[in-house]
Every structure is written in structure tokens, then in C-alpha cells.
Amino acid sequence: MKVLLFAILADVCLSSLVPEEEKDPQFWRRQAQDTLRRALQLQQLNTNVAKNLILFLGDGMGVATVTAARILKGQLRHRKGEETVLEMDRFPFVALSKTYNTNAQVPDSAGTATAYLCGVKANEGTLGVSAAVTRSQCNTTAGNEVTSILRWAKAAGKSVGIVTTTRVNHATPSAAYAHSADRDWYSDNEMPPEALQQGCKDIAHQLFENIPDIEVIMGGGRKFMFPKNTSDVEYPEEDKYRGTRLDNRNLIDVWKGKKPADKNAYYVWNRTELMSLDPDRVDYLLGLFEPIDLMYELNRDNETDPSLTEMVKVALKILQKNPRGFFLLVEGGRIDHGHHEGKAKQALHEAVEMDRAIGLAGVMTSSQETLTVVTADHSHVFTFGGYTPRGNPIFGLAPKQSDIDKKPFTSILYGNGPGYKVVAGERENVSWVDFAHANYQAQSAVPLRQETHGGEDVAVFAKGPMAHLLHGVHEQNYIPHVMAYAACIGENRDHCRSGGPQHPLGALTVTSALLFFLLSTSVF
């Protein structure tokens, strides 16, 4: 009798999880037909010139992270979550990117950044150089430098910008401007003596020397810009935030000194200063809001620290003034850090914030002239499962206990990382801890101080001119070649024509394009 009662109650509970409209087959049929109509409209390809290029990079944002962030976004709006649509979900073209480095099956963020920014796959830990460079060996660098799409855009007369939630000399942004045998050479303080003797330059130095006229640079990393032991403006009593440079240079002064006298260049270090700027009067902007990386979104001080969305808004207003267009790299860099620390709640809130910035960029630009690409550099060994019911809190428990150790477990788990805990010789009982806390470290199968990257393919979302060229499974280094082709910059310019569509087929439909091809190749 008890078993029967439990089964009846379970059926009632599960039934209540289903929204009433979803019980009607017509709901799903109408939804599918609407999707089909939108798909058919995509036959009218957008082959315009991409005046503007935006690359959103979610560091460590694998497919599981995208899905979990979607659910979180919905649940933050008091919905079940699974049916929610992320801004990147609205992009009409989706591909997969193969993320391996030339010497690594599971990649790091430096080799991948070289791929999706410079169009060349590279070794793990190296930036803006080919695979001929060995990590940490300065003397292998010369002659093996490769340039990025940011430089190609600059050479074409476009304005360019970098916005990140990490330090501005971290792996992802660095590949846009630096050539370094080691991603960890943030300042000369972190470089070995032989590298300095051989003439290699630290990454912070290269930010202001290699491409001195980058219009917008925003993120963290103040400590790497100042002479060693210089007190930080925000944390003057904190030794760990003091300047690191051995060459005694103040790179903020260097940055200012390289700007033309007739241009307005502003350095800001807090949200108040940033939001008080009039973008119409700003030609160059350097914003360094923390000594190292920016705060997690959940920990952010709304008075002193700008959000990623706020930084993107200011950046776009400045860059859009150039009639030739712009290239903007936006990194949600702390998704990766949250995962490395096993703090899924931090990571997913970072992903939701990046999606908010993607939505803002969509409002501020037109897909008729702006190619926007959203992707990740790599994944993580992050997962969620456990047969959770519809609407289960994304940071909640799976509905059943383990049938081995008879203890509950959270839906979110990691393959490895700092969340591995043994109490009295057994797996920790998570019902005794606050597993919904922002800094809760989800359980992992293997103990590591830092969780690792994952090796599977990551998603590429695209909209705008030539977005259809991102369409299947691609090598990661293909991405900047597509973006350059769409904008007629770099080496992809043979197809360009002045004053009209930059693709020889113009805005033809798929059917008429095929007919055009057959006729043009026929011999009469």
C-alpha cells in the first residue's frame, strides 16, 4: 500500500512539473513550424561586407556550461529554466570548433587564443607565435611571430578594442597583440634572466609597444604596469597588489605619451570614472579596474567595479565613431577561473553576464553590417546530470541518493578538481554543507588543486555578414579567416569589390546561387 501511495504521489509531482501548455501536442508542433519558417528564411544569405567585427570569447565555456547557464538565466527570472533562450541561442548559424593545440590534446588558453585570433594553431602556453616556438624558450621566437585579426583590422583603418574580465595581459587578450614564448611573462618580473638577456619583452610591455594605437583597452592587470613595490591606488596596504616591474617603467605614462597631442586619451581605474566619460569626446581609453583580474560578477562592487556589459557598452560607443568600422574582442574570462576553482556558481553567473553583454551588443549594432561570433577557447571537465526533474535548481541535488554509498549528490559535478573530499573514509555528505553557496566547490572524482580543461569540441555561434561560413566542424584557427573574409581585411581580399556586396554571389538564395555556379562553369 505504501509503495502504491508513493508511486501515485510521484506521478502527481512529476505531472506538476510540466507547464500546462506543453501538454498540448499543438504547442510543440507550432514551435517546430515557427523554427522551420525561420530556417527557410536563412536561404537568403547575408553576403554584405562586414563593416564591424565582434568576437565574444567565453573562456572555458563548453557546451555543458552553455546549457547550465541557459537554465540559470531562466531560474534567475523565476522560470523553470530549460526553455529559456540565451542571446547566443538566437544566432542563426552554429558550428563546432576543434580546440586541440599542436602539442596538446587538451589545450590551454594561450595556444587556443593564437588559433582563433591569429589563424594559426600553436603550442600550449605560447602566444602570437607559430608551433615552431617552444614554450619558455625565448630564442625560438624570432621569425616565428604571427599577427592577429586585431592587427589586420587596424591595418585596414578600423578602430579596435579589447575588453576582458581578466587582466589585459592574460592569455586571451594577449594573443591579439603580443608574441611571447610564455603566457606567464606578464611583466619582466615574471621572466627568467636568460629571456631578458636574449631580448624578449614581457606581455604588458608589448601591449603598449606592438600596437600602440589600440583605441579601447579594458580589464584588470594594474600591478603589471607599475615599478616594483609601487602601492596600488585601490589597495595601498596590500603587498600582493604592489607593482611588479623591474625596469622601473610606468606603462600608464608610456601609454599616454604615445597618444597624439590632438587626441583625447583617458586612463580610468574605477566604475565612477568610466561611467562619467563622454564617449563622443574619447579617442583612446585605458581602463584597469583591478590589480590582477576583475572580481567575479557575484562579488562585484557595483559602485567601484564595472560589469562586463557596462564595459562593452562604453567600448562600442567609442569604436562606432569610426566610419570604417571596428573590431572588438570581448572575453568573459572568469568563467574559466570559476571552473578551475570548482566553483560552478561563480562560473555560470559569469557566463550569464557575458550573455547579457552579447544581447546589448546586438541592440547597439546591426547584423546587416556587423559579424558577431561567440565561441569558447576550450571546455572544462564540468557536467550536470543525475536524472533531475524539470525545473530542478541548477545548483541543487539530484533526486535520488547514490545506490552505492547511500548519500545525496549535487547535479553539478566535476571530473577532477578541488571539490574531492573524503570524510571519515567516505565521500562527504553534501546534505551537511551549503551546496548553493557562491564559493561551494562541487564534488569531483579526482583530487586536484585546480580543475582541468576538457578536450571536447566547443560551440561557435555566428550572425551577420558571411556568418553561414561557420557551418560545420572546423579547426579552431578557421574562425579569424572567416571574419577577415567577411570584412575584406588581412589576406582575404581577392573577392572584394568596392561599393557593393563583397561576395561574388551577392545576396542570392541557395538555389539561385547553385544555378549561378552551374551556368558559370558550363561550356557552351
C-alpha positions as CSV (number, residue, x, y, z in Angstrom):
1,M,0.0,0.0,0.0
2,K,2.8,2.4,0.9
3,V,4.6,1.7,-2.4
4,L,1.4,2.4,-4.3
5,L,0.8,5.6,-2.5
6,F,4.4,6.7,-3.1
7,A,4.0,5.9,-6.8
8,I,0.8,8.0,-7.0
9,L,2.4,10.9,-5.3
10,A,5.4,10.7,-7.5
11,D,3.2,10.8,-10.6
12,V,1.3,13.8,-9.3
13,C,4.6,15.6,-8.5
14,L,6.2,14.9,-11.9
15,S,3.0,15.9,-13.7
16,S,3.0,19.3,-12.0
17,L,6.5,19.9,-13.3
18,V,5.1,20.1,-16.9
19,P,3.6,23.5,-17.9
20,E,0.0,23.1,-18.9
21,E,0.6,24.4,-22.5
22,E,3.3,21.8,-23.1
23,K,0.8,19.0,-22.6
24,D,-0.9,20.0,-25.8
25,P,0.9,18.5,-28.9
26,Q,0.0,21.6,-30.8
27,F,2.3,23.6,-28.7
28,W,5.3,21.6,-29.9
29,R,4.1,21.5,-33.5
30,R,3.6,25.3,-33.6
31,Q,7.1,25.8,-32.1
32,A,8.7,23.5,-34.6
33,Q,6.9,25.1,-37.6
34,D,8.0,28.6,-36.4
35,T,11.6,27.3,-36.2
36,L,11.2,25.8,-39.7
37,R,10.0,29.1,-41.1
38,R,13.0,30.9,-39.7
39,A,15.3,28.3,-41.0
40,L,13.9,28.6,-44.5
41,Q,14.5,32.4,-44.4
42,L,18.2,31.7,-43.9
43,Q,18.4,30.6,-47.5
44,Q,18.6,34.4,-48.2
45,L,22.3,34.6,-47.3
46,N,23.8,37.8,-45.9
47,T,26.8,38.4,-48.1
48,N,27.3,42.1,-47.2
49,V,30.6,43.5,-46.3
50,A,31.2,43.2,-42.5
51,K,31.9,46.8,-41.6
52,N,32.2,45.7,-37.9
53,L,33.5,42.5,-36.3
54,I,32.8,41.4,-32.7
55,L,34.3,38.3,-31.2
56,F,32.9,37.2,-27.8
57,L,35.1,34.6,-26.2
58,G,33.8,32.7,-23.2
59,D,36.9,31.3,-21.6
60,G,36.2,27.7,-20.7
61,M,32.6,27.9,-21.9
62,G,32.0,24.4,-23.1
63,V,28.6,23.1,-24.3
64,A,27.7,21.9,-20.8
65,T,28.4,25.4,-19.4
66,V,26.2,27.0,-22.1
67,T,23.4,24.7,-21.2
68,A,23.7,25.2,-17.5
69,A,24.0,28.9,-18.0
70,R,20.8,28.9,-20.0
71,I,18.9,27.1,-17.2
72,L,20.4,29.5,-14.6
73,K,19.3,32.5,-16.7
74,G,15.8,31.3,-16.7
75,Q,15.8,30.4,-13.0
76,L,17.1,33.9,-12.1
77,R,13.8,35.0,-13.8
78,H,11.8,32.6,-11.6
79,R,11.2,30.2,-14.5
80,K,11.9,26.5,-14.8
81,G,15.0,27.4,-16.9
82,E,15.3,24.7,-19.6
83,E,13.1,26.5,-22.1
84,T,15.0,29.8,-21.7
85,V,16.8,31.3,-24.7
86,L,20.2,32.7,-24.3
87,E,21.2,35.6,-26.6
88,M,23.7,33.4,-28.3
89,D,21.0,30.8,-28.9
90,R,19.3,33.3,-31.2
91,F,22.3,33.3,-33.6
92,P,21.2,31.6,-36.8
93,F,24.5,29.7,-37.5
94,V,26.2,27.3,-35.2
95,A,29.4,25.2,-35.7
96,L,31.8,23.2,-33.7
97,S,35.4,24.1,-33.1
98,K,38.2,21.6,-32.6
99,T,40.3,23.0,-29.8
100,Y,43.5,21.0,-29.6
101,N,46.9,22.7,-29.6
102,T,49.6,21.5,-31.9
103,N,51.3,19.7,-29.0
104,A,48.3,19.1,-26.7
105,Q,45.2,17.0,-27.0
106,V,43.5,19.0,-24.2
107,P,44.5,22.6,-24.8
108,D,45.4,25.7,-22.8
109,S,44.1,29.2,-23.4
110,A,47.2,30.6,-25.0
111,G,47.6,28.2,-27.8
112,T,43.8,28.4,-28.5
113,A,43.9,32.2,-28.5
114,T,46.6,32.1,-31.1
115,A,44.4,29.9,-33.2
116,Y,41.1,31.9,-33.1
117,L,42.8,35.3,-33.2
118,C,45.9,34.7,-35.5
119,G,44.5,31.9,-37.6
120,V,47.4,29.6,-36.8
121,K,47.4,26.6,-34.4
122,A,50.3,26.8,-31.9
123,N,51.9,25.0,-28.9
124,E,50.4,25.1,-25.5
125,G,51.4,28.1,-23.4
126,T,52.6,30.2,-26.3
127,L,51.1,33.5,-27.7
128,G,51.1,35.0,-31.1
129,V,53.7,32.7,-32.4
130,S,53.7,29.6,-34.6
131,A,54.3,26.0,-33.5
132,A,58.0,26.4,-34.2
133,V,58.3,28.2,-30.9
134,T,59.0,26.1,-27.8
135,R,57.4,27.3,-24.6
136,S,59.6,29.4,-22.3
137,Q,62.5,29.3,-24.8
138,C,62.9,33.0,-25.9
139,N,65.5,32.1,-28.5
140,T,62.9,30.2,-30.6
141,T,60.7,33.3,-31.0
142,A,62.4,35.5,-33.6
143,G,61.0,34.9,-37.1
144,N,58.1,32.8,-35.9
145,E,55.7,35.6,-34.9
146,V,52.2,35.6,-36.3
147,T,49.8,38.5,-36.4
148,S,46.2,38.7,-35.3
149,I,42.8,39.8,-36.7
150,L,43.0,42.8,-34.4
151,R,46.2,43.9,-36.3
152,W,44.6,43.1,-39.6
153,A,41.6,45.3,-38.7
154,K,43.9,48.1,-37.6
155,A,45.8,48.0,-40.8
156,A,42.6,48.4,-42.7
157,G,41.8,51.6,-40.9
158,K,39.3,50.2,-38.4
159,S,39.2,51.1,-34.7
160,V,40.0,48.2,-32.4
161,G,39.3,47.3,-28.8
162,I,39.9,44.7,-26.1
163,V,37.5,44.2,-23.2
164,T,38.1,41.4,-20.7
165,T,37.2,40.4,-17.1
166,T,40.8,39.0,-16.6
167,R,44.0,41.0,-16.6
168,V,44.6,42.6,-20.0
169,N,47.8,40.7,-20.4
170,H,46.2,37.3,-19.7
171,A,46.2,34.6,-22.4
172,T,43.2,35.5,-24.4
173,P,43.7,39.3,-24.9
174,S,47.5,38.9,-25.2
175,A,47.3,36.9,-28.4
176,A,45.7,39.9,-30.1
177,Y,48.9,42.0,-29.7
178,A,51.8,40.0,-28.2
179,H,54.3,37.5,-29.4
180,S,55.6,35.5,-26.4
181,A,57.2,32.1,-25.8
182,D,55.4,32.0,-22.5
183,R,51.9,33.2,-21.5
184,D,53.1,33.8,-17.9
185,W,55.6,36.5,-18.8
186,Y,53.0,39.2,-17.6
187,S,55.8,41.7,-16.7
188,D,59.6,41.5,-16.7
189,N,59.4,40.4,-13.1
190,E,58.0,37.0,-14.2
191,M,60.6,36.4,-16.9
192,P,63.8,34.4,-16.5
193,P,67.1,36.3,-16.8
194,E,68.1,34.5,-19.9
195,A,64.9,35.5,-21.7
196,L,65.5,39.2,-20.8
197,Q,69.1,38.9,-21.9
198,Q,68.0,37.4,-25.3
199,G,65.8,40.4,-25.9
200,C,62.3,39.0,-25.3
201,K,59.8,41.5,-23.9
202,D,57.1,41.0,-21.3
203,I,53.5,40.9,-22.4
204,A,52.5,44.2,-20.6
205,H,55.3,46.0,-22.4
206,Q,54.1,44.6,-25.8
207,L,50.6,45.8,-25.1
208,F,51.7,49.4,-25.5
209,E,54.6,48.9,-27.9
210,N,53.4,46.5,-30.6
211,I,50.2,48.2,-31.5
212,P,50.3,51.5,-29.6
213,D,47.1,52.9,-31.1
214,I,44.5,50.4,-29.8
215,E,41.5,52.6,-29.1
216,V,40.0,50.7,-26.2
217,I,41.6,48.5,-23.6
218,M,39.6,47.5,-20.5
219,G,40.1,44.8,-17.9
220,G,42.4,44.2,-15.0
221,G,46.2,43.9,-14.5
222,R,47.3,47.3,-12.9
223,K,50.1,45.7,-10.9
224,F,52.0,44.7,-14.0
225,M,52.1,48.3,-15.3
226,F,53.9,49.9,-12.4
227,P,57.5,49.8,-11.0
228,K,58.1,47.1,-8.4
229,N,56.6,47.9,-4.9
230,T,54.5,50.8,-6.2
231,S,51.4,50.9,-4.0
232,D,48.1,50.2,-5.7
233,V,45.7,53.1,-6.0
234,E,42.8,51.0,-4.7
235,Y,44.5,48.7,-2.2
236,P,47.5,50.7,-0.9
237,E,48.1,48.5,2.1
238,E,48.0,45.2,0.2
239,D,51.5,44.0,-0.6
240,K,50.3,41.4,-3.1
241,Y,48.9,44.2,-5.3
242,R,52.0,46.3,-5.5
243,G,53.7,47.0,-8.8
244,T,55.9,44.3,-10.3
245,R,58.1,45.9,-13.0
246,L,61.8,45.6,-12.7
247,D,62.5,48.1,-15.4
248,N,61.1,50.9,-13.3
249,R,58.8,52.0,-16.1
250,N,55.3,53.3,-15.5
251,L,53.4,51.9,-18.5
252,I,50.4,54.1,-18.0
253,D,52.7,57.1,-18.6
254,V,54.1,55.3,-21.6
255,W,50.6,54.7,-23.0
256,K,49.7,58.4,-22.5
257,G,53.0,59.5,-24.1
258,K,52.3,57.7,-27.3
259,K,49.0,59.4,-28.0
260,P,48.8,62.4,-30.4
261,A,48.5,65.8,-28.8
262,D,45.2,66.5,-30.6
263,K,43.5,63.3,-29.4
264,N,41.8,62.7,-26.1
265,A,43.2,59.8,-24.2
266,Y,41.7,58.7,-20.8
267,Y,43.0,56.3,-18.2
268,V,40.5,55.2,-15.6
269,W,40.6,52.7,-12.7
270,N,37.1,52.6,-11.3
271,R,33.5,52.4,-12.5
272,T,32.7,56.0,-11.5
273,E,35.4,57.4,-13.7
274,L,34.4,55.1,-16.6
275,M,30.7,55.9,-16.5
276,S,31.3,59.7,-16.2
277,L,33.1,59.7,-19.6
278,D,31.5,61.2,-22.7
279,P,32.3,58.6,-25.4
280,D,32.0,61.3,-28.1
281,R,35.0,63.0,-26.6
282,V,37.1,59.9,-26.1
283,D,39.6,58.9,-28.7
284,Y,41.6,56.4,-26.6
285,L,40.6,54.6,-23.4
286,L,42.6,52.5,-21.0
287,G,40.6,51.1,-18.1
288,L,42.4,48.9,-15.5
289,F,39.9,48.2,-12.7
290,E,41.8,45.7,-10.6
291,P,45.5,44.9,-9.8
292,I,45.0,41.4,-11.3
293,D,41.7,40.0,-12.6
294,L,38.3,41.7,-12.1
295,M,36.1,40.5,-9.3
296,Y,33.6,37.7,-10.0
297,E,30.3,39.1,-11.1
298,L,28.7,37.7,-7.9
299,N,31.4,39.5,-5.8
300,R,31.5,42.7,-7.8
301,D,31.2,46.1,-6.0
302,N,28.5,47.9,-8.1
303,E,29.9,51.2,-7.0
304,T,33.6,50.7,-8.0
305,D,33.7,47.9,-10.5
306,P,32.1,48.0,-13.9
307,S,30.3,44.9,-15.2
308,L,31.3,43.3,-18.5
309,T,28.1,44.7,-20.1
310,E,28.9,48.2,-19.0
311,M,32.4,48.0,-20.4
312,V,31.1,46.6,-23.7
313,K,28.6,49.5,-23.9
314,V,31.3,52.1,-23.4
315,A,33.6,50.4,-25.8
316,L,31.0,50.2,-28.6
317,K,30.1,53.9,-28.2
318,I,33.8,54.8,-28.7
319,L,34.5,52.4,-31.5
320,Q,31.4,53.1,-33.5
321,K,32.6,56.6,-34.3
322,N,34.9,55.3,-37.0
323,P,33.2,55.3,-40.4
324,R,35.4,52.4,-41.5
325,G,34.1,50.2,-38.7
326,F,35.8,48.3,-35.8
327,F,37.0,45.0,-34.4
328,L,36.2,44.3,-30.8
329,L,37.4,41.3,-28.7
330,V,35.3,40.7,-25.6
331,E,36.3,38.0,-23.1
332,G,34.2,36.6,-20.4
333,G,37.5,35.3,-18.8
334,R,36.4,34.3,-15.4
335,I,34.1,31.6,-16.5
336,D,37.3,29.6,-16.7
337,H,38.5,30.7,-13.3
338,G,35.3,29.7,-11.6
339,H,35.6,26.2,-13.1
340,H,39.3,25.8,-12.2
341,E,38.3,26.6,-8.6
342,G,35.4,24.1,-8.7
343,K,33.0,27.0,-8.1
344,A,30.3,26.3,-10.6
345,K,28.1,29.0,-9.3
346,Q,30.7,31.7,-10.0
347,A,31.4,30.3,-13.4
348,L,27.8,30.1,-14.5
349,H,27.0,33.6,-13.3
350,E,30.0,34.8,-15.3
351,A,28.5,33.1,-18.4
352,V,25.1,34.7,-17.8
353,E,26.7,38.1,-17.6
354,M,28.6,37.6,-20.8
355,D,25.3,36.6,-22.5
356,R,23.8,39.9,-21.2
357,A,26.7,41.7,-22.9
358,I,26.0,39.8,-26.1
359,G,22.4,41.0,-26.0
360,L,23.5,44.6,-25.5
361,A,25.9,44.4,-28.5
362,G,23.1,43.1,-30.6
363,V,20.9,46.1,-29.7
364,M,23.7,48.5,-30.4
365,T,24.7,47.1,-33.8
366,S,23.0,45.8,-37.0
367,S,23.5,42.3,-38.2
368,Q,23.4,43.7,-41.7
369,E,26.8,45.2,-41.3
370,T,28.2,43.5,-38.1
371,L,29.5,40.0,-38.0
372,T,29.3,38.7,-34.4
373,V,30.9,35.4,-33.3
374,V,30.5,33.8,-29.9
375,T,32.7,30.9,-29.0
376,A,35.0,29.4,-26.4
377,D,38.7,28.5,-26.3
378,H,38.1,25.2,-24.6
379,S,35.8,23.3,-22.3
380,H,36.1,22.0,-18.7
381,V,35.5,18.7,-17.0
382,F,32.2,20.2,-15.8
383,T,29.0,18.3,-16.1
384,F,25.4,18.1,-14.7
385,G,23.1,15.2,-14.6
386,G,21.5,12.7,-12.2
387,Y,18.1,12.5,-13.8
388,T,17.0,15.8,-12.3
389,P,13.3,16.7,-12.9
390,R,12.2,19.7,-15.0
391,G,13.0,22.9,-13.2
392,N,15.4,21.4,-10.7
393,P,17.6,24.1,-9.2
394,I,20.7,24.1,-11.3
395,F,22.8,24.1,-8.2
396,G,20.6,21.6,-6.4
397,L,20.6,17.9,-5.6
398,A,19.9,15.1,-7.9
399,P,16.5,13.4,-6.9
400,K,18.0,10.1,-5.8
401,Q,20.8,9.2,-3.5
402,S,23.7,7.1,-4.6
403,D,22.9,3.4,-4.7
404,I,26.4,2.7,-3.6
405,D,27.2,4.9,-0.6
406,K,23.6,5.9,0.1
407,K,24.4,9.6,0.1
408,P,22.9,12.5,-1.9
409,F,24.8,14.2,-4.6
410,T,24.5,17.5,-6.5
411,S,23.5,17.6,-10.1
412,I,26.7,19.6,-10.9
413,L,29.9,17.6,-10.7
414,Y,33.5,17.8,-11.9
415,G,35.7,15.1,-13.3
416,N,38.6,16.4,-11.3
417,G,39.4,19.4,-9.1
418,P,39.5,20.7,-5.5
419,G,36.0,19.5,-4.6
420,Y,37.2,16.0,-3.9
421,K,36.5,15.4,-0.2
422,V,36.7,12.4,2.0
423,V,35.2,12.5,5.5
424,A,35.8,9.5,7.8
425,G,37.0,7.5,4.9
426,E,33.8,8.1,2.8
427,R,32.6,10.7,0.3
428,E,31.4,13.8,2.0
429,N,27.7,14.0,2.7
430,V,26.6,17.2,0.8
431,S,23.5,17.5,2.9
432,W,25.7,18.8,5.6
433,V,27.1,21.7,3.6
434,D,25.7,24.8,1.8
435,F,26.0,23.5,-1.8
436,A,24.1,26.6,-3.1
437,H,26.8,29.0,-1.7
438,A,28.7,31.0,-4.3
439,N,32.0,29.5,-3.3
440,Y,30.9,25.9,-2.9
441,Q,33.3,23.6,-4.6
442,A,31.3,20.9,-6.3
443,Q,32.4,17.3,-5.7
444,S,35.0,15.8,-8.1
445,A,36.1,12.3,-9.0
446,V,39.8,13.0,-8.8
447,P,41.5,15.3,-6.3
448,L,43.4,18.2,-7.8
449,R,44.2,21.7,-6.5
450,Q,42.9,23.1,-9.8
451,E,40.3,21.5,-12.0
452,T,41.4,21.0,-15.6
453,H,40.2,21.9,-19.1
454,G,38.2,19.5,-21.1
455,G,39.2,18.3,-24.6
456,E,35.9,18.1,-26.5
457,D,34.8,20.5,-29.3
458,V,33.2,23.8,-28.3
459,A,30.3,25.7,-30.0
460,V,30.7,28.6,-32.4
461,F,27.6,30.9,-32.7
462,A,27.5,33.4,-35.6
463,K,25.3,36.1,-37.1
464,G,25.8,38.8,-39.6
465,P,27.6,39.0,-42.9
466,M,29.1,35.7,-44.1
467,A,28.1,34.0,-40.8
468,H,27.0,31.0,-42.8
469,L,30.6,30.2,-43.4
470,L,30.7,28.9,-39.9
471,H,28.6,25.9,-40.5
472,G,30.1,22.5,-39.6
473,V,33.0,21.1,-37.7
474,H,36.1,23.3,-38.1
475,E,39.6,23.6,-36.9
476,Q,39.7,26.5,-34.4
477,N,42.1,28.5,-36.4
478,Y,39.5,28.8,-39.2
479,I,37.5,31.4,-37.2
480,P,39.6,34.5,-37.8
481,H,39.9,33.6,-41.5
482,V,36.1,33.7,-41.9
483,M,35.9,37.0,-40.0
484,A,38.7,38.5,-42.2
485,Y,37.0,37.3,-45.3
486,A,33.7,38.8,-44.3
487,A,35.3,42.2,-43.6
488,C,37.8,42.2,-46.6
489,I,40.8,42.5,-44.3
490,G,44.0,40.6,-43.9
491,E,44.9,38.3,-46.8
492,N,41.3,37.5,-47.8
493,R,40.6,40.4,-50.2
494,D,40.7,39.0,-53.7
495,H,36.9,38.6,-53.7
496,C,36.2,42.2,-52.6
497,R,34.6,44.8,-54.8
498,S,34.2,48.5,-54.0
499,G,30.8,49.8,-53.4
500,G,28.8,46.5,-53.3
501,P,28.5,43.1,-51.8
502,Q,31.9,41.6,-51.2
503,H,30.9,38.1,-52.2
504,P,30.7,37.4,-56.0
505,L,27.2,35.9,-55.5
506,G,25.8,38.9,-53.6
507,A,22.7,38.2,-51.6
508,L,21.5,35.3,-53.8
509,T,19.4,32.4,-52.4
510,V,21.0,29.0,-52.1
511,T,19.0,27.7,-55.0
512,S,19.9,30.6,-57.3
513,A,23.5,30.5,-56.1
514,L,23.7,26.9,-57.2
515,L,22.2,27.8,-60.6
516,F,24.6,30.7,-61.0
517,F,27.5,28.3,-60.3
518,L,26.3,25.7,-62.8
519,L,25.8,28.3,-65.5
520,S,29.2,30.0,-64.9
521,T,31.0,26.7,-65.1
522,S,29.2,25.3,-68.2
523,V,30.8,25.2,-71.6
524,F,28.5,26.2,-74.5
